[in-house]
Amino acid sequence: MISLAPMVPDWIKGNPQPQTKINVMVGLPPLNPEQQQEKDKLYKELSYGGCAPEMSLFNANGDRVGYSRNWNCKHVIDQNSLTDVWADYFKKGNTEKAEYITVSASGTDAICISAITVTFPASSDTYAFLPGEVAAVCNNHKPEYNYYWSESATSVQFRSESGTTKDARPKCLWIDKPDDDGEKATHCEGFQVHLPDFKLDNSTFKGWQEDPSHMCDSLARFGSYDKLDTTMCPEIFSPAPPYGKNLPLDTISACTPAAKDSTTDPGICEDDRFTYQERYDIIRMYDQRCTTDDSWYQRCKESLSDKCPDGPSKSRSLLGSRSSSSYRPSSGASRSKVRRTSALSLASTNGFPSPDHPLQMKFEGVLVKSHDVTQSAVEVCQSTGSVGPDFFSEYEQIFCDMKTRELYPACNTTVQTKCFDPIQNMTRTETTDDVKKRGEQSTYIDVKEWL
């Protein structure tokens, strides 16, 4: 689907405000007529929505441009919703176009994002990005990236290479932040995108689909972080290349704290690379707070001149470190700088999320029967990061059991065993006595038809 260009409606493109407009689309688990009577209960159990993510914007040189915060989850995005998030510029009156965006979770309840659209003031440029689609392609390219994504019923209009339009349902990418015990359901607290790379013609996207390394293997182009907040700086290409240029390309963390080092470096409130004044300036810049008991922070706050006490001495350089290649490491040891893996997120079977994984548990007893030709039961089953209900593709005539990650053909006149019966919604397995459905799946609580 990444070879199709998203159609961005004119009402999304418009931006009369002196801010950057970031439109966020959240995925949707559809409900049948009977479920409408208890939708509040079902949405709580199967919710794709949640706290609006926080954003930070950076220019081509990695300079901070603007940001948005969502304190205490005051801004909630409902499922299947297009919601505007406004990023304020640090410099009043600025209308600078950013090249890089970081999107980070603001709540502990995971949210599944289908699309991000960015529109700058005083500009007709609009960038549209499908994080779930890109994540699914990148997972298939390198399973160790371990993005968690789900199929979604949210519909988006696309334009093909021939110029014709069609509706499709893009996948969504899950992000969340740790709870008070440090546990989270995904490996991804947020991600970064090089926006201009995703405002290209269809041929470039098609090339990336045929060779995903050029889209997936650079944090500067697209990548996720196990720990990310608005103050952290993304990787950037340096020098800035032509948009969409093939990898490898040199990258650098142009400012600090660097997101790629977030799992090994302390938080900004305790980071001894910064003087107290530098820490306080960054904290104020992003409207952050320090909850530590360090006296320096209180002394900075109480100072009428906003002047902090001296110290501490910097223990290492604030300059970003240059990478010789933008290709991301694939070994588990080297990727530890990018992802922190909690015990909760390690619950897996053969690399797949286990049946008792908190995201997978949302879909217990649910079956989706999709008529959408762009949604594949094979892809759902074989992608290590996919989570969701049992899935039957009418187009493929194939069923995916998400507990066992087994594929079954549809039963017909010639195939009677080890198959899925789409009429009775059961998996037939051969037994010593007879042909019967798998016992633990005798009844689906919820069967959804996606047209």
URMORA-V636560 format. One record per pair of residues at least 6 apart in sequence whose ideal C-beta (glycine too) atoms are under 8 Angstrom apart, sorted by the first residue. I is the first residue (numbers start at 0). J is the second residue. Records with the same first field share a line. If there is no record, write none. Layout:
# URMORA-V636560
I = J, J
This chain:
# URMORA-V636560
0 = 129, 132, 157, 167, 169, 373
1 = 129, 132, 133, 136, 204, 207, 208, 214
2 = 160, 201, 204, 205, 208
3 = 157, 158, 159, 165, 167, 201, 204
4 = 127, 157, 158, 200, 201, 204
5 = 114, 116, 127, 129, 155, 156, 157, 158
6 = 155, 156, 157, 158, 164
7 = 116, 125, 127
11 = 22, 81, 116, 118, 125
12 = 118, 123, 125
13 = 118
14 = 20, 118, 119, 120, 122
15 = 120
16 = 85, 120
17 = 88, 92, 94, 120
18 = 65, 85, 86, 87, 88, 120
19 = 56, 64, 65, 85, 86, 88, 97, 117, 118, 119, 120
20 = 83, 84, 85, 86, 117, 118, 119, 120
21 = 54, 67, 83, 84, 85, 86, 100, 115, 116, 117, 118
22 = 81, 82, 83, 84, 114, 115, 116, 117, 118
23 = 51, 52, 76, 81, 82, 83, 84, 112, 114, 115
24 = 80, 81, 82, 112, 113, 114, 115, 116, 153, 155
25 = 47, 48, 49, 76, 77, 78, 79, 80, 82, 110, 111, 112, 113, 153, 171
26 = 47, 78, 79, 111, 112, 113, 131, 149, 151, 152, 153, 170, 171
27 = 47, 78, 79, 151, 152, 153
28 = 41, 45, 47, 78, 151, 152, 365, 447
29 = 152, 447, 449
30 = 38, 41, 447
31 = 445, 446, 447, 448
34 = 41, 445
41 = 445
42 = 48, 78
44 = 361
45 = 361, 362, 365
46 = 78, 108, 361
47 = 78, 79, 110, 111, 149, 151, 171
48 = 75, 76, 77, 78, 80, 110
49 = 72, 75, 76, 106, 108, 109, 110, 175
50 = 69, 72, 74, 75, 76, 104, 105, 106, 108, 110
51 = 69, 72, 74, 75, 76, 82, 84, 105
52 = 69, 84, 102, 103, 104, 105, 110, 112, 174, 189
53 = 66, 67, 68, 69, 102, 103, 104, 105, 228, 229
54 = 66, 67, 84, 86, 100, 101, 102, 103, 229
55 = 63, 65, 66, 86, 100, 101, 103, 229, 230, 231, 285
56 = 63, 64, 65, 66, 86, 97, 99, 100
57 = 63, 64, 97, 98, 99, 100, 101, 232, 233, 235, 253, 254
58 = 64, 95, 96, 97, 98, 99
59 = 98, 99, 235, 239
60 = 235, 239, 253
61 = 99, 232, 233, 235, 237, 251, 252, 253, 254, 319
62 = 253, 254
63 = 89, 232, 254, 284
64 = 88, 89, 93, 95, 97
65 = 86, 87, 88, 89, 93, 97
66 = 86, 87, 89, 229, 285
67 = 84, 85, 86, 87, 229
68 = 105, 229, 285, 286
69 = 105, 106
70 = 286
72 = 105, 106
74 = 82, 84
76 = 82, 110
79 = 152, 153
88 = 94, 95
89 = 284
94 = 119, 120, 121, 122
95 = 119
96 = 119, 122, 124
97 = 117, 119, 194
98 = 193, 194, 195, 235, 239
99 = 191, 192, 193, 194, 219, 233, 235
100 = 115, 117, 191, 192, 194
101 = 189, 190, 191, 227, 229, 231, 233, 258
102 = 112, 115, 130, 174, 189, 190, 191, 192
103 = 174, 176, 188, 189, 227, 228, 229
104 = 110, 174, 175, 176, 188, 189, 227
105 = 176
106 = 175, 176
107 = 175, 176, 177, 178, 183
108 = 175
109 = 173, 174, 175, 183, 184, 185, 357, 358
110 = 173, 174, 175
111 = 131, 148, 149, 151, 171, 172, 173
112 = 130, 131, 171, 172, 174
113 = 129, 130, 131, 151, 153, 155, 169, 170, 171
114 = 127, 128, 129, 130, 155, 169
115 = 127, 128, 130, 192
116 = 125, 126, 127, 128
117 = 125, 126, 128, 194
118 = 124, 125
124 = 198
125 = 198
126 = 194, 195, 197, 198
127 = 197, 198
128 = 192, 194, 197
129 = 155, 169, 170
130 = 171, 172, 190, 192
131 = 148, 149, 151, 169, 170, 171, 172
132 = 169, 170
133 = 172, 214, 215, 221
134 = 144, 146, 148, 170, 172, 223, 384
135 = 146, 148, 170, 378, 382, 384, 385
136 = 207, 208, 211, 214, 215
137 = 144, 146, 211, 214, 215, 221
138 = 144, 145, 146, 148, 382, 383, 384, 385
139 = 211, 378, 381, 382
140 = 211, 212, 215, 216
141 = 215, 216, 329
142 = 350, 383, 384
143 = 329, 331, 334
144 = 215, 223, 384
145 = 186, 338, 383, 384
146 = 172, 186, 187, 223, 384
147 = 172, 173, 184, 185, 186, 187, 352, 358, 384, 385, 386
148 = 170, 171, 172, 173, 382, 384, 385, 386
149 = 170, 171, 173, 358, 385, 386, 387
150 = 168, 170, 367, 369, 374, 379, 385, 387, 390, 449
151 = 168, 169, 170, 171
152 = 168, 447, 449
153 = 168, 169, 171
154 = 166, 167, 168
155 = 166, 167, 168, 169
156 = 164, 165, 166
157 = 164, 165, 166, 167
158 = 164, 201
159 = 165, 201
160 = 201, 202, 205
167 = 371, 373
168 = 371, 373, 374, 449
172 = 187, 190
173 = 184, 185, 187, 358, 386
174 = 185, 187, 188, 189, 190, 223
175 = 183, 184, 185, 187, 188
176 = 183, 188
177 = 183, 188, 341
181 = 341
182 = 341, 342, 343
183 = 341, 343, 344
184 = 343, 344, 356, 357, 358
185 = 344, 358
186 = 223, 225, 338, 340, 344
187 = 223, 224, 225
188 = 224, 225, 226, 227, 228
189 = 223, 224, 227, 228
190 = 221, 222, 223, 224, 227
191 = 218, 219, 221, 222, 223, 224, 227, 233, 234, 258
192 = 220, 221
193 = 219, 220, 221, 235, 236
195 = 242, 243
196 = 214, 220, 221, 242, 243
198 = 242
199 = 242, 243
203 = 243
206 = 213
207 = 213, 214
212 = 246, 326
213 = 220, 245, 246
214 = 220, 221
215 = 221
216 = 246, 325, 326, 327
217 = 234, 236, 246, 247, 248, 250, 325, 326, 327
218 = 233, 234, 250, 259, 325, 327, 337
219 = 233, 234, 235, 236, 248, 250, 325
220 = 236, 246, 325
222 = 234, 327, 337
223 = 337, 338
224 = 231, 258, 259, 261, 337, 338
225 = 261, 262, 337, 338, 339, 340
226 = 258, 261, 262, 339
227 = 258, 261
229 = 285, 287
230 = 256, 267, 281, 282, 284, 285, 287
231 = 256, 257, 258, 261
232 = 252, 253, 254, 255, 256, 257, 258, 319
233 = 252, 258
234 = 250, 251, 252, 257, 258, 259, 322, 325
235 = 250, 251, 252, 253
236 = 248, 249, 250, 325
237 = 249, 250, 251, 253, 321
238 = 249
240 = 248
246 = 324, 325, 326
247 = 324, 325, 326
248 = 324, 325
249 = 321, 322, 323, 324, 325
250 = 321, 322, 324, 325
251 = 319, 320, 321, 322
252 = 258, 259, 260, 319, 320
253 = 319
254 = 319
255 = 272, 273, 317, 319
256 = 264, 267, 270, 272
257 = 264, 319, 320
259 = 336, 337
260 = 336
262 = 335, 336, 337, 338, 339
263 = 335, 336
264 = 270, 272
265 = 271
267 = 273, 278, 281, 282, 287
268 = 278, 282, 289, 290, 291, 293, 296
269 = 291, 293
270 = 278
271 = 311, 312, 313, 314
272 = 313, 314, 315, 316, 317
273 = 281, 313, 317
274 = 307, 309, 310, 311, 313
275 = 295, 296, 299, 307, 308, 309, 310, 311
276 = 299, 306, 307
278 = 295, 296, 307
279 = 296, 299, 305, 307
281 = 287
282 = 288, 289, 296
283 = 305
289 = 296
295 = 307, 308, 310
298 = 307, 308
299 = 305, 306, 307, 308
327 = 334, 337
328 = 334, 337
343 = 357
346 = 352, 353, 355, 356
347 = 353, 356
348 = 354, 404
349 = 404
350 = 383
351 = 383, 404
352 = 358, 359, 384, 386
353 = 359
354 = 360, 401, 402
356 = 386
358 = 386
359 = 386, 387, 401
361 = 386
362 = 386, 387, 388, 389, 401
363 = 444
364 = 442, 443, 444, 445
365 = 388, 389, 443, 444, 445, 446, 447
366 = 388, 389, 390, 391, 424, 443, 445, 446, 447
367 = 387, 388, 389, 390, 391, 447, 449
368 = 391, 393, 421, 446, 447, 448, 449
369 = 390, 391, 392, 393, 394, 449
370 = 393, 394, 448, 449, 450
371 = 394, 449, 450
372 = 394
374 = 390, 392, 449
375 = 392, 395
376 = 390, 391, 392, 395, 397, 398, 399, 406
377 = 392, 395, 397, 399, 406
378 = 385
379 = 385, 387, 390, 399, 401
380 = 390, 399, 400, 401, 404, 405, 406
381 = 404
385 = 401
386 = 401
387 = 401
388 = 401, 445, 447
389 = 398, 399, 400, 401, 402, 440, 443
390 = 398, 399, 401
391 = 397, 398, 399, 409, 419, 421
392 = 398
393 = 421
396 = 408, 409
397 = 406, 407, 408, 409, 419
398 = 406, 407, 408, 409, 418, 419, 421, 426
399 = 405, 406
400 = 406, 407, 426, 437, 440
402 = 439
407 = 417, 418, 419, 426
408 = 414, 418, 419
409 = 418, 419, 420, 421
410 = 418, 419, 420, 421, 427
411 = 418
415 = 427, 434
416 = 427, 428, 429, 434
417 = 427, 428, 429
418 = 426, 427
419 = 425, 426, 427
420 = 426, 427, 436
423 = 436
424 = 443, 446
425 = 436, 437, 440, 441
426 = 436, 437, 440
427 = 434, 435, 436
428 = 434, 435, 436, 437
